[in-house]
Amino acid sequence: MAGAGARAGAGGSDGLLPGVRRGTFLIGTAHIRADDVAAAAADPAVEVVLSAEALELVGLSREVVQAAIDSGDRVYGLNTLLGSGRDTAVEQESILDFQLQVVRYHHSGVGALLGRDEVRALILARLIGFTRGGSGVRPETARFYAELLNRAVLPAVPRDGSVGSSDLTQLAAVAAVAIGEGQALTADGGLQDGAEALTAAGLEPLVLAPGEALALVSANSYSIGTGALELRRIRRLADLADTALALSLEATARYDGGGNLSAFSPAVQSAKAVDGQRVSAANVRRLVRGGWLEDPRRQVSVQDALSFRAAPQTHGAFRAQVTALAEALEVELNGRGDNPLTDIASGRMVSGGNFQPMQLALAFEALRLGLAHVGISSERRTAKLYPPQRLIRQLNLEAARAGTPLASEDLPGLLWYSAASLLAELKFLAAPATLGAPTLSADVEDHSTLAPLALQQLERSVEAAAKLLTIEALTASYLLAEAQDTDLREPEIRQLGTGTGAVVARLSELLAGQLPAAVLLESARTALGDLLAGLPALRTPDAGGPNDDRPNTGGPDDRHPDDGGGEA
């Protein structure tokens, strides 16, 4: 099983003693899941292990390369130059020097360095690619890359430089350290020479065999590895969106007579097969379960605004895009994206275009558009919660005129404006990124996916959306806490749902501290992340692959056949 025992940890500061392992990530020949890759990359205590079957497949692919060398046939990148030099031969006596030249030539990335988890994800994704049987590296080269991970040798990898037709510059930064060049990250965040990092880890520089340099750099491992890490964040974001929605439903019920749950009913959700829609609606129903919104005696509007009523459709479509991203990542992880491809079945090295991850690039694109729609609904709900805030401020002013000291407000008043600004950013980031690639290498490389740019724009979108949804959650929680204070003076307490009540209780603690807006927002993001990860009302992903967007098993009355419910 791939990824057995691999789970995310707390990075380099998890308190483990040097050399202590928390689990293993086994790379065999079975299907590998994006969630498992992300968990292993995020946890430096996980040991990467190559199975005998995987190493055998690597060895078979190397035999194909050796047969091509022995034949003397012209093969791209093996005994020819690259790109526009594809038809220029490399003489036999220069082939080993050519390996060094390929690494040095492509080691041209610029910009900020990748984070440690991103570097681990980059190396791990390329190592997995070796084991699919299409790269033609030697088994010892695959083992060497596993040891880079297991001995914490993390190259310094600049973020920018790839146009999405193989992440050449990022992978060349890894290859440079592997051959004893380049730079590596130190444990304290500094830099050291790649050769020094290898020596400190007890490794000798890798001497590349013919064809290995191109195999090391010709893959989309940055887009795949960092994309897998981002997938984990996006899954959490989907749960945050449902939670913010549930809180706003509770708030609009108390202040505006809204909060109609009919739009979230199994009857409505089973009437249209939108992947993820039933999951979102079921999450909301469980979050408000046990509260006043379920009271059949409650007077409620016939239907709420579309930002409430059609939210399951919006959130559900977004969840479907999350599934599409997981599928695209796993196509890349389990496929052979090498060029030339070592085809074990035919015994030939074949030129092709599998290094063009178009499906993955478009999945990154679609998610940014989906996030913008999620953001539009969130900002509109937040705006509808503004009048009650104004009323609270008016009451505070009236009390002050009567001689009571002016009450301090727990919620910064213009957070809604910050939400509007974040929404504008989400809309801007939703524009296509993949259409702007120029032609390169004398017009031979006349199309590129720009998958890395699409991914980086997605990372920005996820960050903006997380802030926007947290503002909604804070706004609703503030109003609900105020309403609860009022309820205590009324004959009947309007109880919050079990799930929403837990969230309001936690966020109310932060709001009571009257923190500066920026500090409040970041504190709330952290608190929500911790709380929602263990909240029974939300689905618990089991990292089961692309189709694991299933809610937690609820009570018997929650298991509608079209609920999206099932095993966690």
LUMZATI-942489 format. One record per residue (C-alpha): residue number from 0; residue in one letter; x, y, z. Coordinates in steps of 0.05 Angstrom, whole numbers, plus 5000, padded with zeros to 4 digits. Layout:
// LUMZATI-942489
  seq  type     u     v     w
  NUM     a     X     Y     Z
...
// end
This chain:
// LUMZATI-942489
  seq  type     u     v     w
    0     m  5000  5000  5000
    1     a  5028  5069  4982
    2     g  5034  5117  5038
    3     a  5020  5068  5094
    4     g  5032  5103  5161
    5     a  5045  5171  5131
    6     r  5009  5227  5166
    7     a  5021  5301  5170
    8     g  5060  5328  5228
    9     a  5083  5395  5255
   10     g  5144  5403  5211
   11     g  5214  5409  5237
   12     s  5192  5433  5306
   13     d  5152  5372  5326
   14     g  5197  5354  5384
   15     l  5221  5287  5356
   16     l  5291  5266  5372
   17     p  5340  5265  5312
   18     g  5331  5200  5273
   19     v  5265  5183  5305
   20     r  5212  5162  5253
   21     r  5137  5169  5261
   22     g  5117  5125  5202
   23     t  5135  5102  5132
   24     f  5112  5121  5062
   25     l  5118  5058  5020
   26     i  5126  5070  4945
   27     g  5106  5007  4909
   28     t  5072  4995  4842
   29     a  5001  5006  4868
   30     h  4960  5069  4858
   31     i  4987  5128  4897
   32     r  4940  5180  4926
   33     a  4951  5254  4927
   34     d  4929  5261  4999
   35     d  4981  5209  5021
   36     v  5035  5246  4983
   37     a  5016  5311  5017
   38     a  5015  5279  5086
   39     a  5084  5249  5076
   40     a  5113  5313  5047
   41     a  5086  5354  5105
   42     d  5117  5308  5158
   43     p  5194  5305  5159
   44     a  5191  5246  5207
   45     v  5161  5200  5154
   46     e  5211  5152  5123
   47     v  5205  5139  5049
   48     v  5214  5066  5029
   49     l  5219  5036  4959
   50     s  5189  4967  4950
   51     a  5227  4912  4915
   52     e  5174  4912  4860
   53     a  5183  4987  4848
   54     l  5259  4980  4844
   55     e  5251  4922  4796
   56     l  5208  4965  4750
   57     v  5260  5020  4754
   58     g  5313  4970  4734
   59     l  5272  4946  4675
   60     s  5264  5017  4650
   61     r  5339  5027  4655
   62     e  5350  4965  4612
   63     v  5310  5000  4557
   64     v  5357  5059  4561
   65     q  5418  5014  4559
   66     a  5390  4979  4497
   67     a  5381  5046  4463
   68     i  5453  5064  4480
   69     d  5478  4998  4453
   70     s  5438  5006  4389
   71     g  5470  5072  4371
   72     d  5402  5098  4348
   73     r  5389  5173  4356
   74     v  5346  5186  4417
   75     y  5325  5254  4442
   76     g  5364  5277  4502
   77     l  5404  5213  4506
   78     n  5452  5226  4449
   79     t  5422  5291  4421
   80     l  5418  5362  4447
   81     l  5352  5388  4475
   82     g  5298  5435  4450
   83     s  5315  5467  4384
   84     g  5379  5426  4384
   85     r  5340  5361  4381
   86     d  5372  5338  4316
   87     t  5443  5355  4336
   88     a  5482  5294  4359
   89     v  5522  5289  4423
   90     e  5586  5249  4411
   91     q  5595  5186  4453
   92     e  5656  5213  4489
   93     s  5616  5275  4511
   94     i  5554  5241  4538
   95     l  5575  5240  4611
   96     d  5596  5313  4608
   97     f  5530  5327  4575
   98     q  5494  5303  4638
   99     l  5529  5357  4679
  100     q  5515  5408  4625
  101     v  5440  5392  4625
  102     v  5435  5401  4701
  103     r  5475  5465  4701
  104     y  5438  5495  4641
  105     h  5370  5483  4671
  106     h  5389  5506  4741
  107     s  5363  5576  4725
  108     g  5304  5588  4772
  109     v  5292  5655  4805
  110     g  5249  5684  4860
  111     a  5233  5664  4931
  112     l  5253  5595  4954
  113     l  5203  5539  4963
  114     g  5184  5520  5034
  115     r  5211  5457  5065
  116     d  5147  5418  5056
  117     e  5144  5441  4983
  118     v  5215  5416  4971
  119     r  5199  5349  5002
  120     a  5136  5345  4959
  121     l  5178  5362  4897
  122     i  5229  5307  4910
  123     l  5176  5257  4930
  124     a  5135  5269  4868
  125     r  5196  5259  4823
  126     l  5216  5196  4861
  127     i  5147  5168  4850
  128     g  5154  5184  4777
  129     f  5218  5143  4773
  130     t  5180  5082  4800
  131     r  5126  5084  4746
  132     g  5176  5055  4697
  133     g  5180  5111  4646
  134     s  5242  5150  4665
  135     g  5299  5102  4654
  136     v  5341  5122  4715
  137     r  5382  5069  4752
  138     p  5354  5038  4816
  139     e  5412  5070  4854
  140     t  5389  5139  4831
  141     a  5319  5126  4857
  142     r  5348  5103  4923
  143     f  5391  5166  4926
  144     y  5329  5210  4919
  145     a  5296  5171  4975
  146     e  5356  5184  5018
  147     l  5354  5258  5004
  148     l  5286  5257  5038
  149     n  5303  5209  5094
  150     r  5367  5246  5112
  151     a  5334  5315  5107
  152     v  5377  5341  5050
  153     l  5332  5395  5023
  154     p  5357  5434  4962
  155     a  5345  5509  4958
  156     v  5294  5512  4902
  157     p  5273  5579  4871
  158     r  5198  5583  4859
  159     d  5197  5614  4790
  160     g  5223  5590  4724
  161     s  5177  5536  4697
  162     v  5127  5548  4641
  163     g  5091  5482  4655
  164     s  5123  5437  4603
  165     s  5163  5401  4656
  166     d  5184  5440  4718
  167     l  5255  5442  4692
  168     t  5285  5496  4736
  169     q  5257  5470  4802
  170     l  5279  5399  4788
  171     a  5347  5422  4764
  172     a  5357  5455  4833
  173     v  5347  5387  4864
  174     a  5392  5352  4814
  175     a  5446  5404  4826
  176     v  5450  5385  4899
  177     a  5447  5311  4881
  178     i  5511  5319  4840
  179     g  5545  5359  4894
  180     e  5531  5429  4868
  181     g  5477  5481  4882
  182     q  5454  5501  4951
  183     a  5414  5467  5006
  184     l  5371  5492  5063
  185     t  5399  5487  5134
  186     a  5358  5467  5194
  187     d  5359  5539  5220
  188     g  5334  5568  5154
  189     g  5401  5587  5124
  190     l  5437  5561  5062
  191     q  5497  5517  5052
  192     d  5534  5488  4992
  193     g  5501  5426  4964
  194     a  5565  5386  4971
  195     e  5570  5404  5045
  196     a  5497  5383  5056
  197     l  5511  5315  5025
  198     t  5574  5305  5066
  199     a  5537  5323  5130
  200     a  5484  5272  5113
  201     g  5535  5217  5097
  202     l  5520  5217  5022
  203     e  5569  5218  4964
  204     p  5550  5261  4903
  205     l  5511  5224  4851
  206     v  5549  5209  4786
  207     l  5498  5211  4730
  208     a  5494  5157  4678
  209     p  5475  5172  4605
  210     g  5405  5199  4599
  211     e  5395  5210  4673
  212     a  5403  5285  4674
  213     l  5342  5295  4629
  214     a  5303  5243  4669
  215     l  5317  5282  4733
  216     v  5291  5348  4707
  217     s  5237  5329  4656
  218     a  5175  5323  4698
  219     n  5122  5367  4730
  220     s  5139  5350  4802
  221     y  5132  5420  4829
  222     s  5062  5428  4802
  223     i  5045  5357  4826
  224     g  5077  5360  4895
  225     t  5057  5431  4915
  226     g  4990  5418  4882
  227     a  4980  5359  4929
  228     l  4997  5402  4989
  229     e  4948  5455  4965
  230     l  4894  5402  4956
  231     r  4896  5389  5031
  232     r  4886  5463  5046
  233     i  4829  5467  4996
  234     r  4793  5409  5028
  235     r  4795  5446  5094
  236     l  4771  5509  5060
  237     a  4709  5473  5034
  238     d  4691  5455  5106
  239     l  4704  5527  5128
  240     a  4657  5552  5074
  241     d  4601  5506  5099
  242     t  4614  5528  5171
  243     a  4612  5602  5155
  244     l  4547  5590  5117
  245     a  4516  5554  5177
  246     l  4536  5610  5224
  247     s  4505  5663  5178
  248     l  4441  5622  5173
  249     e  4437  5623  5249
  250     a  4451  5698  5250
  251     t  4401  5717  5196
  252     a  4348  5675  5232
  253     r  4356  5717  5295
  254     y  4361  5785  5264
  255     d  4323  5782  5199
  256     g  4273  5725  5203
  257     g  4313  5683  5154
  258     g  4350  5617  5161
  259     n  4302  5573  5123
  260     l  4330  5503  5122
  261     s  4286  5476  5067
  262     a  4339  5490  5014
  263     f  4385  5442  5052
  264     s  4335  5386  5057
  265     p  4350  5316  5029
  266     a  4290  5325  4983
  267     v  4321  5384  4948
  268     q  4391  5356  4948
  269     s  4372  5289  4920
  270     a  4334  5322  4862
  271     k  4398  5343  4826
  272     a  4461  5302  4821
  273     v  4515  5355  4832
  274     d  4576  5323  4862
  275     g  4591  5353  4930
  276     q  4524  5390  4936
  277     r  4494  5338  4982
  278     v  4558  5338  5024
  279     s  4554  5413  5034
  280     a  4480  5413  5052
  281     a  4489  5354  5099
  282     n  4547  5390  5134
  283     v  4502  5451  5146
  284     r  4445  5409  5172
  285     r  4491  5374  5221
  286     l  4523  5439  5244
  287     v  4455  5470  5262
  288     r  4427  5405  5290
  289     g  4397  5410  5359
  290     g  4386  5485  5353
  291     w  4330  5535  5344
  292     l  4333  5532  5268
  293     e  4301  5463  5271
  294     d  4242  5486  5313
  295     p  4179  5476  5270
  296     r  4143  5532  5309
  297     r  4194  5584  5287
  298     q  4168  5639  5241
  299     v  4214  5641  5181
  300     s  4216  5673  5113
  301     v  4190  5630  5056
  302     q  4258  5631  5024
  303     d  4325  5666  5036
  304     a  4368  5704  4988
  305     l  4407  5663  4938
  306     s  4473  5672  4975
  307     f  4440  5628  5029
  308     r  4390  5587  4990
  309     a  4435  5567  4931
  310     a  4498  5560  4973
  311     p  4497  5484  4971
  312     q  4498  5488  4895
  313     t  4556  5537  4896
  314     h  4595  5499  4949
  315     g  4578  5433  4917
  316     a  4605  5455  4849
  317     f  4668  5477  4884
  318     r  4674  5409  4918
  319     a  4666  5377  4849
  320     q  4725  5418  4826
  321     v  4765  5395  4886
  322     t  4751  5324  4865
  323     a  4773  5341  4794
  324     l  4839  5368  4822
  325     a  4851  5305  4862
  326     e  4837  5263  4799
  327     a  4885  5305  4757
  328     l  4940  5301  4810
  329     e  4933  5225  4812
  330     v  4935  5220  4737
  331     e  5003  5254  4740
  332     l  5028  5216  4802
  333     n  5011  5148  4773
  334     g  5026  5162  4700
  335     r  5091  5165  4661
  336     g  5103  5237  4641
  337     d  5174  5228  4617
  338     n  5203  5249  4549
  339     p  5231  5207  4520
  340     l  5188  5153  4550
  341     t  5221  5087  4565
  342     d  5169  5038  4542
  343     i  5184  4972  4576
  344     a  5132  4934  4535
  345     s  5164  4951  4468
  346     g  5235  4959  4493
  347     r  5239  5027  4459
  348     m  5250  5100  4480
  349     v  5194  5140  4450
  350     s  5188  5216  4442
  351     g  5121  5245  4463
  352     g  5084  5300  4500
  353     n  5063  5268  4566
  354     f  5103  5323  4602
  355     q  5047  5372  4584
  356     p  5000  5369  4646
  357     m  4942  5404  4613
  358     q  4888  5370  4655
  359     l  4924  5391  4719
  360     a  4934  5462  4695
  361     l  4860  5469  4678
  362     a  4840  5440  4746
  363     f  4881  5495  4779
  364     e  4846  5546  4734
  365     a  4776  5521  4748
  366     l  4785  5521  4824
  367     r  4803  5595  4824
  368     l  4738  5610  4787
  369     g  4700  5566  4835
  370     l  4731  5601  4895
  371     a  4710  5668  4867
  372     h  4638  5645  4866
  373     v  4644  5618  4937
  374     g  4673  5686  4956
  375     i  4616  5725  4923
  376     s  4564  5688  4964
  377     s  4605  5696  5028
  378     e  4614  5771  5019
  379     r  4539  5780  5005
  380     r  4520  5742  5068
  381     t  4569  5784  5108
  382     a  4539  5848  5079
  383     k  4470  5825  5100
  384     l  4496  5819  5171
  385     y  4518  5892  5173
  386     p  4451  5925  5193
  387     p  4448  5888  5260
  388     q  4519  5912  5275
  389     r  4497  5984  5260
  390     l  4438  5974  5308
  391     i  4484  5950  5363
  392     r  4528  6012  5354
  393     q  4466  6057  5357
  394     l  4444  6024  5422
  395     n  4513  6034  5451
  396     l  4511  6109  5432
  397     e  4442  6116  5464
  398     a  4468  6083  5528
  399     a  4527  6130  5528
  400     r  4481  6191  5522
  401     a  4445  6165  5584
  402     g  4510  6166  5623
  403     t  4536  6095  5613
  404     p  4609  6092  5589
  405     l  4611  6078  5514
  406     a  4617  6003  5505
  407     s  4676  5977  5466
  408     e  4658  5933  5407
  409     d  4689  5865  5401
  410     l  4685  5862  5325
  411     p  4725  5913  5284
  412     g  4672  5954  5247
  413     l  4700  5954  5177
  414     l  4716  5880  5170
  415     w  4662  5878  5117
  416     y  4704  5926  5075
  417     s  4763  5880  5082
  418     a  4717  5824  5058
  419     a  4699  5866  4997
  420     s  4773  5879  4982
  421     l  4788  5804  4987
  422     l  4730  5789  4940
  423     a  4758  5838  4889
  424     e  4825  5800  4893
  425     l  4790  5733  4884
  426     k  4755  5759  4821
  427     f  4821  5785  4794
  428     l  4856  5719  4807
  429     a  4800  5681  4772
  430     a  4825  5705  4704
  431     p  4859  5651  4662
  432     a  4934  5642  4675
  433     t  4947  5586  4625
  434     l  4936  5625  4561
  435     g  4995  5671  4566
  436     a  5055  5627  4550
  437     p  5101  5652  4495
  438     t  5135  5606  4445
  439     l  5205  5583  4464
  440     s  5266  5547  4437
  441     a  5263  5572  4365
  442     d  5188  5559  4361
  443     v  5197  5485  4375
  444     e  5164  5493  4444
  445     d  5106  5532  4417
  446     h  5055  5515  4470
  447     s  5060  5510  4546
  448     t  5010  5498  4602
  449     l  5036  5549  4653
  450     a  5012  5501  4706
  451     p  5060  5529  4758
  452     l  5032  5599  4749
  453     a  4961  5572  4752
  454     l  4980  5537  4817
  455     q  5012  5598  4848
  456     q  4951  5640  4831
  457     l  4909  5586  4864
  458     e  4951  5590  4927
  459     r  4937  5665  4929
  460     s  4862  5651  4918
  461     v  4860  5600  4974
  462     e  4893  5650  5021
  463     a  4844  5706  5003
  464     a  4784  5660  5007
  465     a  4805  5634  5075
  466     k  4809  5705  5102
  467     l  4742  5723  5071
  468     l  4706  5663  5100
  469     t  4738  5675  5168
  470     i  4710  5746  5167
  471     e  4641  5718  5154
  472     a  4649  5669  5211
  473     l  4673  5723  5258
  474     t  4617  5770  5239
  475     a  4563  5718  5248
  476     s  4593  5693  5314
  477     y  4595  5764  5341
  478     l  4522  5775  5326
  479     l  4503  5707  5353
  480     a  4540  5720  5418
  481     e  4503  5786  5425
  482     a  4437  5752  5410
  483     q  4451  5698  5462
  484     d  4462  5752  5514
  485     t  4394  5780  5496
  486     d  4362  5710  5495
  487     l  4383  5699  5567
  488     r  4336  5756  5587
  489     e  4278  5725  5548
  490     p  4231  5668  5571
  491     e  4255  5621  5516
  492     i  4328  5612  5498
  493     r  4341  5606  5423
  494     q  4392  5550  5425
  495     l  4448  5546  5374
  496     g  4462  5482  5338
  497     t  4512  5435  5369
  498     g  4564  5450  5316
  499     t  4552  5524  5307
  500     g  4549  5532  5382
  501     a  4619  5503  5390
  502     v  4646  5550  5337
  503     v  4612  5611  5367
  504     a  4639  5594  5436
  505     r  4710  5589  5410
  506     l  4707  5652  5367
  507     s  4673  5691  5423
  508     e  4734  5679  5467
  509     l  4777  5712  5414
  510     l  4728  5769  5402
  511     a  4726  5784  5476
  512     g  4800  5800  5473
  513     q  4785  5860  5428
  514     l  4846  5845  5386
  515     p  4870  5888  5328
  516     a  4834  5866  5264
  517     a  4895  5833  5232
  518     v  4913  5795  5295
  519     l  4840  5775  5306
  520     l  4835  5748  5235
  521     e  4897  5705  5239
  522     s  4880  5680  5309
  523     a  4810  5661  5285
  524     r  4838  5625  5224
  525     t  4883  5583  5269
  526     a  4827  5570  5318
  527     l  4778  5550  5263
  528     g  4829  5504  5232
  529     d  4841  5468  5297
  530     l  4767  5465  5315
  531     l  4739  5443  5249
  532     a  4790  5388  5242
  533     g  4757  5352  5300
  534     l  4686  5376  5295
  535     p  4639  5315  5289
  536     a  4588  5354  5249
  537     l  4636  5359  5190
  538     r  4658  5304  5143
  539     t  4725  5274  5161
  540     p  4766  5259  5098
  541     d  4801  5192  5101
  542     a  4850  5212  5046
  543     g  4814  5161  5004
  544     g  4830  5193  4938
  545     p  4790  5236  4891
  546     n  4722  5213  4913
  547     d  4728  5218  4988
  548     d  4685  5280  4997
  549     r  4637  5242  5042
  550     p  4607  5266  5107
  551     n  4619  5235  5174
  552     t  4572  5179  5193
  553     g  4516  5215  5230
  554     g  4457  5189  5269
  555     p  4404  5144  5237
  556     d  4362  5204  5218
  557     d  4420  5235  5180
  558     r  4432  5177  5133
  559     h  4387  5197  5075
  560     p  4405  5153  5015
  561     d  4422  5214  4974
  562     d  4458  5250  5029
  563     g  4528  5237  5006
  564     g  4535  5203  5073
  565     g  4574  5140  5087
  566     e  4636  5115  5119
  567     a  4687  5166  5143
// end
